[in-house]
Amino acid sequence: MLKTLKDINVKGKKVLLRVDFNVPTKDGAVTDDTRIKEALKTITHLVDQGGLVSIVAHFGRPKGEKNLKYTLKPVADYINSKGYFKAQFVEDCIGDAVKAARDKQSAGTVLLLENVRFYKGEEANDPEFTKQLASGYDVYVNDAFGACHRKHASVYGVPAIVKEKAAGFLIEKEAKWFDKIVSSPEHPFVAIIGGAKISDKIGVIESLLSKADTILIGGAMAYTFLKFQGHTIGTSMVENDQMDTVKRVLQKASEKNTQILLPLDHLISAEFNGAADYAAGVDIPDGMMGLDIGSKTAMAYASALMSAKTVLWNGPMGVFENPAYANGTFSVAKALASLKDAITVVGGGDSVAAINQSGMADKVSHISTGGGASLEFLEYGTLPGIEILK
Ligand code: AMP
């Protein structure tokens, strides 16, 4: 069973807490602190219960080498400037610097350890590095949902050797929603899958084929489906090496009686950043690329959502970063937000940015903090970083 924070006593204990502080920054300043805020409940709880907390996290991709471009110090400074909690930055995540800071640690101060990916042992889940990372701690807590699909030392190695371990509040919440979607979704269950590549999401699509009643396909991946069906797609983004995948998906969908809806019309342009034109049919003229679903498709997708009791959304319907091609994505967000009686889950990555930009974020049941992690949870029904806590 997955232990949660209510099941453990951390008073006076040294706690190693893994969080996801991989926040977007610009010129060294934090530009979006959603991930920090999502971890605050767990941090505050551990501190209030008398735990001596050290936070371990990764930031960017320093590829196993110390590179101060990826230091977590600005994140510690940001946390202190906001008064979220009292963070003391430690210039290493293992060894003497950590031990010295921990020996002097006062109640209420949280040690924020330097980027764990400065060591190759993190991503390699090296046993020696894992031992060093776990050294001196009584309890391990993981609240980094966004990293739980990775068998890294700070996610997978440490909980295998620390006796007392638990999931933080964020993982508990994420696992609850995704578990519901995977194990006992109420029907009709409608999934909306968009984004750039079918090859990135094929695992999820295949697992949804036996769970969902309807799958709405949008984004660039729709053109690979349409091309397979013999439609013209102009210069739209396409994965020619995925035709067999599409064939398999459509075959399985018909066996399982899962309805797959594809775009009926499009917003198109001669260039990626060009002005929007309209293609009223499924076919896209030569020399033009599809960049968003058209209004007929948006209406058809909204009406497919109307009776849904469970909705999962992953991936935008078009190039929503450009306002000229954001309509399809925003209309899906609106349709989802208007459902009164449904469980609506938005799975990580670009769909989160899209739901935030659409202003509908507070009208859905759950917005996941994990992109890759949410996709893998849907595909496999759990994640390595969660299983190891059990
Ligand atoms: P993903 O990370 O797979 O969810 O893909 C998201 C990205 O797909 C976004 O950056 C979108 O701009 C991009 N995208 C969506 N629709 C299209 C399209 N029709 N053509 C090119 N890129 C697209």
Residues whose N, C-alpha, C, O or C-beta is under 5 A from the ligand:
A	BS01	AMP	G194 G195 A196 K197 G219 A220 M237 G290 L291 D292 G315 P316 M317 G318 V319 F320 D350
